[in-house]
């Protein structure tokens, strides 16, 4: 069984295209868990109008923010394999097939992505821009683990949930924990169109607009959280 976890917030513009690109690849027993963070647009209506029993909608009672909104969806996942998804990308028709093939000999798979900007694909892929490679310290300094490009065995959840408080980056947290404990495989194939627009919660292909001091602080707190979790579960 597959669980696709999608945090949503005011995603009406691209939501139908994204969900439909996922549903065509799922079986009858699979699920899409949508955790909605108090959207004020028509996101909920759009999801309900799709009338697909595989879509399970969780509606937050308070705003959790993108990191802990995803955490809620992950906590509800029932599948043997978990796929992370944004609300505004487009899955390639073979994303699920290729990811599951890779997971036969790995615990977590990270695949490449086309970058879609203003409706056009950029020349460089996400792996090109992130210099994506395996390695704990490499990914602490410059993160390769972009959530929408990740799928993993549900057994990993016990080591990533719950998220630590005040976590700066959830996908980097998942990647670093996996680097510590599990077998990882990188796929060079581009299995999504990663959409860049003004409403992105995060823009992983863009140069950070935050100060070096802020970025250093985030990485310090992330590293501290990783090793604290390791010490408490050893």
Long-range contacts (C-beta under 8 A, 24 or more apart in sequence): 1-29, 1-30, 1-31, 1-78, 1-79, 1-80, 1-81, 2-26, 2-27, 2-30, 2-31, 2-79, 2-80, 2-81, 2-82, 2-83, 2-96, 3-30, 3-31, 3-32, 3-33, 3-77, 3-78, 3-79, 3-81, 3-82, 3-83, 3-154, 4-30, 4-31, 4-32, 4-33, 4-82, 4-83, 4-84, 4-85, 5-33, 5-35, 5-70, 5-73, 5-74, 5-77, 5-82, 5-83, 5-84, 5-85, 6-32, 6-33, 6-34, 6-35, 6-73, 6-85, 6-86, 6-87, 7-34, 7-35, 7-37, 7-66, 7-69, 7-70, 7-72, 7-73, 7-87, 8-34, 8-35, 8-36, 8-37, 8-39, 8-43, 8-47, 8-69, 8-87, 9-36, 9-37, 9-38, 9-39, 9-43, 9-66, 9-69, 9-87, 9-201, 10-39, 10-40, 10-41, 10-43, 10-199, 11-39, 11-41, 11-43, 11-87, 11-88, 12-39, 12-41, 12-42, 12-43, 12-46, 13-88, 13-199, 14-87, 14-88, 14-89, 14-195, 15-43, 15-46, 15-47, 15-87, 15-88, 16-46, 16-50, 17-90, 18-85, 18-86, 18-87, 18-88, 18-89, 18-90, 18-91, 19-47, 19-50, 19-55, 21-90, 21-91, 21-93, 22-85, 22-91, 23-50, 23-52, 23-54, 24-93, 25-91, 25-93, 25-95, 25-96, 25-97, 26-54, 26-96, 28-54, 30-54, 30-79, 31-55, 31-56, 31-77, 31-78, 31-79, 32-56, 33-58, 33-73, 33-76, 33-77, 34-58, 34-73, 35-60, 35-64, 35-69, 35-70, 35-72, 35-73, 35-76, 36-60, 36-69, 37-63, 37-64, 37-65, 37-66, 37-69, 38-62, 38-63, 43-87, 66-170, 66-201, 66-202, 67-163, 67-167, 67-169, 67-170, 68-163, 68-167, 70-147, 70-170, 71-161, 71-162, 71-163, 71-170, 74-157, 74-160, 74-161, 75-161, 75-162, 77-154, 77-157, 79-154, 80-153, 80-154, 81-151, 81-152, 81-153, 81-154, 82-151, 82-152, 82-153, 82-154, 82-156, 82-157, 83-150, 83-151, 84-147, 84-148, 84-150, 84-151, 84-171, 85-148, 86-147, 86-148, 86-194, 86-195, 86-201, 88-195, 88-197, 88-199, 88-200, 89-113, 89-116, 89-148, 89-192, 89-193, 89-194, 89-195, 90-116, 90-192, 90-193, 90-195, 91-191, 91-192, 92-190, 92-191, 92-192, 92-193, 94-191, 95-191, 95-192, 98-187, 98-189, 98-191, 99-151, 99-187, 99-191, 100-151, 102-185, 102-187, 103-151, 103-152, 103-153, 103-185, 105-183, 105-185, 106-182, 106-183, 106-184, 106-185, 107-152, 107-153, 107-155, 107-156, 107-178, 107-182, 107-183, 107-184, 108-150, 108-151, 108-152, 108-153, 108-156, 108-174, 108-175, 108-178, 108-182, 108-183, 108-184, 108-185, 109-150, 109-151, 109-152, 109-184, 109-185, 109-186, 109-187, 110-144, 110-145, 110-146, 110-149, 110-150, 110-175, 110-184, 110-185, 110-186, 110-187, 111-149, 111-186, 111-187, 111-188, 111-189, 111-190, 111-191, 111-192, 112-149, 112-187, 112-188, 112-189, 112-190, 112-191, 113-146, 113-148, 113-149, 113-190, 113-191, 113-192, 113-193, 113-194, 114-190, 114-192, 114-193, 114-194, 115-193, 115-194, 115-196, 115-205, 116-193, 116-194, 116-195, 116-196, 117-195, 117-196, 117-197, 121-193, 122-205, 125-190, 126-190, 126-194, 126-204, 126-205, 127-186, 127-188, 129-205, 130-204, 130-205, 132-186, 133-186, 134-179, 134-184, 134-186, 135-179, 136-176, 136-179, 136-180, 139-172, 139-175, 139-176, 139-179, 140-172, 140-176, 140-219, 140-222, 140-223, 141-219, 143-169, 143-171, 143-172, 143-175, 143-204, 144-175, 144-186, 145-171, 145-172, 145-174, 145-175, 145-176, 145-178, 146-171, 146-194, 146-204, 147-171, 147-174, 148-192, 148-194, 149-191, 149-192, 149-194, 150-174, 150-175, 152-178, 152-182, 156-181, 156-182, 159-229, 159-233, 164-225, 164-228, 164-229, 166-221, 167-222, 167-225, 168-218, 168-219, 168-221, 168-222, 169-218, 169-222, 172-222, 173-222, 173-225, 173-226, 176-222, 176-226, 177-226, 177-229, 180-226, 180-230
